[in-house]
Amino acid sequence: MNILVTGAAGFIGFHLCLALLKKGHKVVGLDNINDYYATKLKNDRLSILKKDNNFSFIKADLSDKLAVNKAFDETNFDRVINLGAQAGVRYSLQNPDAYINSNIVGFLNILEACRHHKTAHLVYASSSSVYGMNTSMPFSVHDNVDHPVSLYAATKKSNELMAHTYSHLFGLPTTGLRFFTVYGPWGRPDMAPFLFTSAILEGRPIKVFNNGHMKRDFTFVDDIVEGVVRVADLIPQPNNNFDPSNPDPAISKAPYKIYNIGNNQPIELLKFIETVEEKCGKKAEKIFMPMQAGDVIATYADVSDLMKDTGFSPSTPLEVGIGKFVDWYRDYYKI
C-alpha cells in the first residue's frame, strides 16, 4: 500500500515507518523538523529511513494547507497515519499557539485532504492525557473524557471530536489511538527515560516530581507500533448498537473508533527510576519536586477493546524496554 505517515521524523513515526517499510509498503513521510528538541536526532532518524527506496520524504508543516494538499495530489494514499503534532504537556503551558497551529489547524488540514481524496482509513494519535481528572482506573475508552487538565490534552480530545464529525458527515473511517507514556530507543529528549538516563550517566541530579508518587503506564515503542499497524488494517464500521440516549464515547453510528494502547501495568515513578539506575549501573541524585501544573497522578490503560478487535496487547516488561533504551543511548552518544 501507499501510506502517508505524518511526524515521520519523530520518535514513534520513525519506528512506525521502519515497520511499514519492512512489510513492503511504500511510505511517504511528512515532517516539519521543528526545533522543539534537537533536530539532529530527527535528521539522524530520517537518514536511516531514506536508505530504503520505498521511503520518500516531504518537509512541510501540517498547518500549511497547500503543502498538505500537494502531498495528497501527488500520491493516492491507501492509509493515512497522523502522528504529527506538537507534543509535550508542560510545554503547552509556555507556548499554547504551537498546539493550536499543529494539533488543531494541522489536523483539520489532514481531515479535509482525506475527505476530498476519499482516503480509505485515517488513523491518528490521541493521548492518554485526554483522561485528565478521571480517577477511575484503569482508564477505559468507554469513559467520559470531558475534563482535560492541559491544553495539549484538550487538543487531543478535540482531534477525536473533529474526527467523529468527519466520520459522521462524510463517511471517512477514522481511528484514534490513545498512547500511554511511550519509551524506547530513539526516544524524545524531553521525556523521563531520556532525561533520567542522560543525567545519571553524566552525574547530574534528576528532578522527581510529586516526590516520585506518580504512576505511569510505560509502553515500549515496539508495542505501540504493533498496535498501530494492526489497527491500520482494521477499518472501522458503523456500530448499529450505538444508543444515542446513552451514548458510548468509544463507538458511533459513524465509521469511528477509539482504542487505548498501553502496557496495562502502571509503575510508580520511583520504581521506574530504580530500573533506569540498574541498567545504567549508577545511582541517581534525586531532587524531589512538587506536582507540576498539567500533570496527572496516574495513568493506567484498559486495553480490552484493542485485544478483542486485534488480538494484541502490549506486554514488553519495563526491565527489557529500559535495557534496550539505555543500550541505544550509550551507542548513540558513544558512552
Salt bridges, closest charged atoms under 4 A:
ASP44 OD2 - LYS40 NZ 2.63
ASP73 OD1 - HIS117 NE2 2.83
GLU74 OE2 - LYS70 NZ 2.58
GLU112 OE2 - ARG115 NH1 2.98
GLU112 OE1 - HIS116 NE2 3.39
ASP146 OD1 - LYS157 NZ 3.32
GLU160 OE1 - ARG178 NH2 2.75
ASP190 OD2 - ARG188 NH2 2.69
GLU202 OE1 - ARG204 NE 3.02
GLU226 OE2 - ARG230 NE 2.68
ASP248 OD2 - HIS142 ND1 2.68
GLU268 OE2 - HIS213 ND1 3.50
GLU277 OE1 - LYS283 NZ 3.66
GLU277 OE2 - LYS286 NZ 3.15
ASP295 OD2 - ARG90 NH2 2.83
ASP305 OD2 - HIS142 NE2 2.93
ASP305 OD2 - LYS257 NZ 3.44
ASP309 OD1 - LYS308 NZ 3.24
